[in-house]
């Protein structure tokens, strides 16, 4: 099994990190979208935000791991049929996806800890507040969190549309190599 990336393919580690992060980001967005309409009398009123925060901390750790993996493992080369603007656009979009996910995660953390409290990760660990109590921080972080998550999901959908375009219209290996490590041609 090919663990690391090669010039023609993503390795197993990069593929797993990509898809786990993608599923968790969309799942967190769906959970956040659903939980904002919960009423005080809902049995999920306390549980849903606790789950959302705990998964957010774990997602932060996963994204840091993914970023380190990406920094220390060369990405596959662009395919020969990719146009220059597609390669530049993909690099820009990938960079912006990382920025948006970090902004969303940090702003979510700041919402939760603006009053000086900690974030419990399923009772395993407690992540303390680094800001203490700061007036208006929760509102400002909430606004940043709202727009960064919507932007993240919109960009992730555009990223997905680009991959589907490469698969169904260009009929190249762009999407395939993010599912299964490809063998190098000799």
TAZIVEN-V245394 format. One record per residue. N is the residue number from 1. SS is DSSP state (A for helix, B for strand, O for the rest). PHI is phi in whole degrees, -180 to 180 (* if undefined). BURIAL is + if it has 9 or more other C-alpha atoms within 8 Angstrom, else -. Layout:
# TAZIVEN-V245394
n = {N & N}
ss = {SS & SS}
phi = {PHI & PHI}
burial = {BURIAL & BURIAL}
This chain:
# TAZIVEN-V245394
n = {1 & 2 & 3 & 4 & 5 & 6 & 7 & 8 & 9 & 10 & 11 & 12 & 13 & 14 & 15 & 16 & 17 & 18 & 19 & 20 & 21 & 22 & 23 & 24 & 25 & 26 & 27 & 28 & 29 & 30 & 31 & 32 & 33 & 34 & 35 & 36 & 37 & 38 & 39 & 40 & 41 & 42 & 43 & 44 & 45 & 46 & 47 & 48 & 49 & 50 & 51 & 52 & 53 & 54 & 55 & 56 & 57 & 58 & 59 & 60 & 61 & 62 & 63 & 64 & 65 & 66 & 67 & 68 & 69 & 70 & 71 & 72 & 73 & 74 & 75 & 76 & 77 & 78 & 79 & 80 & 81 & 82 & 83 & 84 & 85 & 86 & 87 & 88 & 89 & 90 & 91 & 92 & 93 & 94 & 95 & 96 & 97 & 98 & 99 & 100 & 101 & 102 & 103 & 104 & 105 & 106 & 107 & 108 & 109 & 110 & 111 & 112 & 113 & 114 & 115 & 116 & 117 & 118 & 119 & 120 & 121 & 122 & 123 & 124 & 125 & 126 & 127 & 128 & 129 & 130 & 131 & 132 & 133 & 134 & 135 & 136 & 137 & 138 & 139 & 140 & 141 & 142 & 143 & 144 & 145 & 146 & 147 & 148 & 149 & 150 & 151 & 152 & 153 & 154 & 155 & 156 & 157 & 158 & 159 & 160 & 161 & 162 & 163 & 164 & 165 & 166 & 167 & 168 & 169 & 170 & 171 & 172 & 173 & 174 & 175 & 176 & 177 & 178 & 179 & 180 & 181 & 182 & 183 & 184 & 185 & 186}
ss = {O & O & O & O & O & O & O & O & O & O & O & A & A & A & A & A & A & A & A & A & A & A & A & A & A & A & A & A & A & A & A & A & A & A & A & O & O & O & O & O & O & O & O & O & O & O & A & A & A & A & A & A & A & A & A & A & A & A & A & A & A & A & A & A & A & A & A & A & A & A & A & A & O & O & O & O & O & O & O & O & O & O & O & A & A & A & A & A & A & A & A & A & A & A & A & A & A & A & A & A & A & A & A & A & A & A & A & A & A & A & A & A & A & O & B & O & O & O & B & B & B & O & O & O & B & B & B & O & O & O & O & O & B & O & O & O & A & A & A & A & A & A & A & A & A & A & A & A & A & A & A & A & A & A & A & A & A & A & A & A & A & A & A & A & A & A & A & A & O & O & O & O & O & O & O & A & A & A & O & O & O & O & O & O & O & O}
phi = {* & -82 & -82 & -98 & -70 & -124 & -61 & -111 & -153 & -81 & -87 & -57 & -64 & -63 & -65 & -64 & -61 & -62 & -73 & -64 & -61 & -63 & -64 & -68 & -60 & -68 & -65 & -66 & -63 & -63 & -63 & -63 & -62 & -72 & -76 & -68 & -98 & -69 & -95 & -55 & -89 & -74 & -68 & -94 & -55 & -93 & -67 & -60 & -64 & -63 & -64 & -59 & -66 & -63 & -65 & -59 & -64 & -66 & -64 & -56 & -62 & -64 & -68 & -62 & -60 & -63 & -65 & -62 & -61 & -67 & -70 & -104 & -130 & -62 & -78 & -61 & -67 & -65 & -71 & -61 & -83 & -73 & -77 & -57 & -67 & -69 & -66 & -65 & -61 & -65 & -63 & -62 & -63 & -62 & -62 & -67 & -61 & -62 & -60 & -65 & -67 & -68 & -62 & -63 & -69 & -67 & -66 & -63 & -61 & -66 & -59 & -73 & -113 & -61 & -93 & 92 & -82 & -103 & -109 & -91 & -102 & 53 & 78 & -79 & -142 & -120 & -96 & -75 & -72 & -100 & -107 & 71 & -90 & -129 & -63 & 71 & -63 & -61 & -67 & -65 & -63 & -64 & -66 & -62 & -62 & -58 & -73 & -70 & -71 & -63 & -65 & -61 & -66 & -62 & -68 & -64 & -67 & -64 & -59 & -64 & -63 & -63 & -64 & -67 & -61 & -64 & -75 & -92 & -97 & -79 & 55 & -113 & -90 & -54 & -75 & -57 & -76 & -96 & -106 & -136 & -56 & -91 & -83 & -75 & -76 & -102}
burial = {- & - & - & + & + & + & - & + & + & + & + & + & - & + & + & - & + & + & - & - & + & - & - & + & + & + & - & + & + & - & + & + & - & - & + & - & - & + & - & - & - & - & - & - & + & - & - & + & + & + & + & + & + & + & + & + & + & + & + & + & - & + & + & - & - & + & - & - & + & + & - & - & - & + & + & + & - & - & - & - & - & - & - & - & - & - & + & - & - & - & - & - & + & - & - & - & + & - & - & + & + & + & + & + & + & - & + & + & + & + & + & + & + & + & + & + & + & + & + & + & + & - & - & - & - & + & - & + & + & - & - & + & - & - & - & - & + & + & - & - & + & + & - & + & + & + & - & + & + & - & + & + & + & - & + & + & - & - & + & - & - & - & + & + & + & + & + & - & - & - & - & - & + & + & + & - & + & + & - & + & + & - & - & - & - & -}
